[in-house]
Amino acid sequence: MTDALEMDALWDEFHGVVNMTSQELAAWLRVRDAGEESEPLPERAGTPTGRHVLAILQKRRTDLTEDDIRVMYHVVDVVAAERDTENEPEAEEELRRHRLMTLGHDPLKPPQ
């Protein structure tokens, strides 16, 4: 189990890299999976990790499971590895942006 100090740091870091609101992420997951003729049920839209991030955003820190904590570490690591702090993403990096958005991080969204 993660100690309280480590959990506080992870919580802050996760919510720092996940810069999309739960509403924005839910909408993105639905749009991403919408087909020409059908759209998945909202609770089945997006990747399993994207849906898990959405669930974490709707939880209190005290309600997190070990699986939630594992996903939070994964998201922080992936966003850190993919983020380019020196350069703003360009239009041709659409696939990279969409991959990050599936994890709740929109690199084009200005810092708050």
N, C-alpha and C positions, 0 to 999 in steps of 0.2 A: 504494500500500500504506500502511496505517496504521502510524505509528511506535510504538515500544514503550511510550512514556509514554501516548500516546493510547489504545493498545490496553488497557493496564492500567486506565485510567479507564473505558473502555467496558465491559470485563469486569465491573468492580465495579458500575457503574451498572445494567447489564443484570441481574446477579444480585441487585441490590437491588430492582428493580421486578418481576422475575419471582419472586413469593413463593410459588408453588406448587411442590411437588416434582415430579420427572418422573413419579412414580407417580400423584400427584393430577391432573396435567395429562393423562396418558394416559387415566385413568379418565373425566375430564370430557369429553375429545374423543369417547370411545366412547359415553357417555351422551347427549351432545348430538346425535349422529348416529343414535342408535338409533330405528328406526321401530316401528310397531305390529307388523309382521310380520317384520321382518328387522333385522339389525345389520351394519354394514360390517365388513370384516376390520380387525383392530386397526391395521395399518399404513396403512389408508386412511381411518381415522376422523378427523373434524375438517376444518378448513380447511387449505389448503397452508401458510399461515403458522403455524398452530398446530402442525402436524406438524414444521415446520422448527424452531420454538422447542424442541419436545421433543427433536429430534435435537441441537440445540446444547447442551441441558442434559446430554446424555450424552457430550459431548466434552471433551477437555482443551483448554486455551487454545492450545496449540501446533498442534492439529489443525484450527483454524478456517480456513474458506475465505473468499474475498472475498464470496461470496454469504451466508455466515453473518454476516459483519460487517455487510453491508447490512441483513439482517433484524434484527440486534441494535439497530442505530441506529433502525430503523423502530419496533420494539417500545418502546424507551425514549421516543421522541418521542410515540407514540400514548398510552402510559400517562401521561406527563407532561401531555399536553393534556387527558386525560379525568379525571385525578385531582382530587378536591376535598378538599384538605387541611383545610379549615375544617369541613366537615360529613361525618358518616358517611353512607354510602349508605342510602337507605330502601328498603323493600320494593318500592315502585312503580318503582324504578330497576332492575328485574330485567334488562331488555334490555341496559342499559349494563354491568351487572355481568357478564352472560353473555358479552358482546362482549370485555370485558377478560380474563375467565377463559380465553377461547379463545387469548389471547396469554400465558397463564401468570400473570396478576395477578388475585388475588381481593381486591377492595377491602374485603370484610368480614373478611378474615383479619387477626388482630392482628399488629402489628409484632413482630419477633423480636430 
